Amino acid sequence: MRIIPAILAGASLLGAGAVLAAPPSSTPRPDHIVIVVMENKRYDAVIGHRKTPYISELARRGANFTAAYGETHPSQPNYLALFSGSTQGVTDNHCGHMFHDEPNLARQLLDAGHTFAGYAEDLPAVGSAVCAADSYVRRHNPWVNFDNVPAEVNRPLTDLPADYDRLPTVAFVIPGLCHDMHDCPKADADAWLRDTLGGYIDWAETHNSLLILTFDEDNRTDGNHIPTVVLGAGVTPGDRTARIDHYTILRTIEDAYGLPPLGAAADAGTLTLQ
C-alpha cells in the first residue's frame, strides 16, 4: 500500500492566468480525495468549540490549518475559486451563472484520465440544474455552471458509494443548508459529518486517500478566517500556521495529479501535510 508523503509548500513562477502544461509530478498521488465544504463560520466558532466536538477531534487528529481564509463574500465566488482557480467575476449568490468552456478541476481530471463527481445533499436528480430544492442550493454546487463538465458527474448525495474503493479520483460532498451550518445548529452539522463521512475518514487513513474539510467563508466577523482540516494516509497531525486559501487547496489537488495550476492557483503554495 502506498502512503502519501508530505505535499510540500511551494510557490509558482507562473502568472495568475496561466494554464500551461504541468511537468510530470514526482509526488505519489492519493487514490481518492474527498472535499467537504461547509458554510459561514469563523475558525474559532468551530475548531475547539463545545458544539462541534467531532470536527474538533478531527482537527487534533489531522492537519489543522490555523490560518485558512476565504477569498471574498458572499458564498458563491468562494466555491468557484476552489473549483476553477477564479471567482469568474461573480460577486453575488444569484442562480444561473454559466461559463462556456472555462477551465476547471473536473475538466482537468477527466481530460487526464481520472474521474470526478460532485455529491450534493437534496439534489433532486442526476444532472439537475435547479436553483433550489429542499435544502439544496445551486450556488454551492459550482460544477453545474460549467458547460464543459458532463451533467452525469453532478449527483445526489444518495449516490455516494458505500464501497469507498468505488469513489471517483476526486469528489466533492456538498451538504444542504442545514448540515453545512448555514441554517441549523452547528451540532447538527457536526453529527452529520460524523455519520456521513466518519467511515470514509477512518478508511482513508489506511487506503492512500484524503479528506479535506473546509468552509466557504466566515460570518464576516473575523477577516474571512475559516476552518480547514485535512485527514488521511500520510498526514501528520498538528497545527499548520502558514496562511492558505481555497487556491492553495486547488493547487494541492492539481499537483498531486500532475495537472497544470488554474488561474490564481498558479501563484499559490500547496498544503503541508507532514
N, C-alpha and C positions, 0 to 999 in steps of 0.2 A: 504494500500500500504506500502510495506517495504521500508525503506530508508537506504542506506548503511552507516554504521558508519565509523570511521577512520580505515584505514588499516595501522596499526602502524608499524613504522620502527623497525627492529629487525635483529639479526644475527643468523645463523645456526651453530650448532656444528658438522654438517656432513661434510665429506670430499667432495672435488670438484667433484668427480666422483660418488657420492652416488645416488642411485635410490631406497632407502628404502621406505617402505610403510609410507605414511604420517599419522599422527594421525588425527582423525576427526577434522575438522575446526570448531571453535566456531564463526567465522566471517560470518555474513549473506552475502550471495553472490549476485552479480548483476544478473539480469535476462539475460542481454546481455552486452558484451564488444565488441566494435569495435576498432581495432587498425589501424591507418593510418600511413604509412611510406613514408616520403619524402626524398629528396636527396641533399647531398653535400653542405650544408650551415652551416656556423658557427652561434652561438647563436645570436650575435648582428647584423647579416645580415638579421635576420627575426623578432625577438622579438623587438618591438618598431620601426621597420623600416617603413618609409613612403610608401614603395611599397607593404607592407604586412599588410594593416590596419585590415583585418578580423582576421588573426592569432594573431595580437597584441591585438585585442579586446578579443579573446578567452583567451589569457594569463592573462588578467585582470579579466576575468570572472571565471576562473577556478584555478586549482593548477598549478603554473608556476615553473618548476624545473630549477633553475638558474645555477645549476652545474651538468648538464647531459652530459655524454660523451659516444662516440662510443668506441668500443674495439680496432679497428685497421683500416687499409686501405688495399685494396680498399673496394668497397661496399659489395660484396657478403658475406664475412665472418661475417659481422655485422648482416645481415639478418639471417644467420644460427645461430648465437649466440642468437638472440632474440627468434627464433623458437625452438631451441633444447638445449640451455644451453652450446653450444660448437661451435666453428668455424669449427669443423670436420676436422681440419688440412688443410683447404682451405686457400690459400693465394693469390688467383687470382680471376678474373672475368670470367674465362672460362666457357663455357656451357658444360653440360653433366655429371657433378658430380652426382654420385648415391651412396646412403648409404643403406646398407642392414640391415633391422631390427633394426635400431638405434632409441633409444627413442626420442620422440619429443612431442610438445604440442598437436598437433592434435590427435596423437595416444592415449595420456593420456586421453584427453577429451572423445573420442569415447569409450574407454575401460571403463570409469567411467559412461557411460550412457548419456553423454552430446552430443552436436552437434558442428560441426566446419565447416567453409568454408573459402576459400580464394577467393576474388573477384579481378581480375586483369584487368585493362583497356586494351582493344585491344587484350586480349587473344582470339585466333580465334575460339576455340571450347572448350566445357567442357572436361577436362582431357588432353588437348593438352600439349605435351612435346616439342613443337617447341622452338628453341633458341631465335627467334625474329620474330615479326610480327607487322608492323606499329610501334606504339610507345611502344609496349610490349617487354620486355626482360626477359628471364628466370632467369637471375642472381638475380633478385629482387623478385623471387617467390619461396621461399625455399621448400615448401611442395612438389613440383613436384619432388624433388630429393630424397625423402624417399620412398622406395618401400613398406613400411607398412602403407602408407596413401592412402586411396581409391582415384582413379582418379576422381570420381564424386564430390569430395569436391573442386576441382580445377576449378573455374568457371569464366566466363567473368563478368566484372563489370555490364553489362546489366542485369545480373540475380540478382543483389542486390534488395531485396524486398522493394517495396514502402510501404507496410504494415510492420512497424518495429516490430510488435509482431511476425512476421514470421521469423525474423532473427535467425540464429543459436546462440547457447550459446556464442561462441567466433567467431568473424570474423575478418579477415584482409582485408583491402582495399588497393590495390597497384595501384597508378596512373601510367600512362605511362610516357615516358621520357620527355614529355612537361609539364604535370601537376604535376610532382614531383619536379620541379625546376631544373632538370638536364640540359635540352636543351633550355628551353624557359624562358622569363622574369618571375621574381618572382611574379609579379602582376597577371599573368595568372594563376599560381598555387593557389594563394590566392583566386581569384574569383572562381576557380574550386571547391575548398574545401567548400566555402560558398554555392555554387549552388548544389553540390553533397551531402553534409552531414550536411548542416546547419539545415535542418528539423529534422534530427536524433538527433543532439545535443540538440535542443530545447525540443524534445520529451523525451530524456534520463533523463533530469533533473526531470521529474515527473513520470518516469516509471522504477525506480530502475535499471538504466543502465548507462554505462560509454562510453565515447570516449577517447582514448589515441592517441595523435598525437606526433609522434617522427620522427627523421631523422636517416639515417644510419650512416653518418659520416659528418665531416665538410669539408671545401675545403682545408684542410692541412695547414691552416694558424693560428690555434688557439688551438692547443693541443687536437684536436678532440672534441671540445666543441660544443654541438648540442642543438637545441631547443627540449623541451619535455613539453607538456601541457596535463593535464587530466581534463575532464569536466563531469558533470553528477550528479545524485542523491547523496546527502550527501557530496559532495565535497565543502570544504570551500575555497573561493577564497583567493589568496595571493601567494607570493613567497615562495618557499621551497629552502633552501640553502644547504642542505646536498648533498654530491656527490652521483649520481646514474649513472647507465648504463643500457644497454639492459638486463642484467641478473637481475637487480632489477625489471624491468617491468615483465619479465617472472616469477620471484618468486612471485610477487604480484598476478598475474593471477592464478598461481598454488595454492597459499594459499587460495585464495577466493573460490576455488572449491575443497579444501581438497586433492590436488594432491601432490605427492612427488616431491621435487625440483630436477630438472635435471642438471647434470654437475655443472658448475660454479654458477648456481642459488642457489645451496645449501649453498654457502658462502656469498650470497647477502642478504641485508636487503629488506624491502618492501617499497613501496611508501607511504608517509604520506599524506593522503587526507583530514584530518581535522586539 
